[in-house]
Amino acid sequence: MGCKELLALATAIGLILFAAAGFGAQNDAGPAAVYPQTLYEFSPVLDGAEVAHEFVVQNKGTATLNIERVKTG
């Protein structure tokens, strides 16, 4: 293998390793909401009965997470 081929191979390997290192890396600057539970199904209740369930929202980011709106399904 000649010098040019070896240099091209080394460059290709370097580019692949550089791309692989960046793959899956996430930008940690800012909030990152994580919802361990996104669905809850209540057992049957009588009509008009009040039911409640708390959903946990975790901030895995580095900045403050502001929750501005919440909507039910």
PyMOL commands that set and color helices and strands:
alter all, ss='L'
color gray80, all
select helices_A, chain A and resi 3-22
alter helices_A, ss='H'
color red, helices_A
select strands_A, chain A and resi 33-34+58-59
alter strands_A, ss='S'
color yellow, strands_A
deselect
rebuild
show_as cartoon
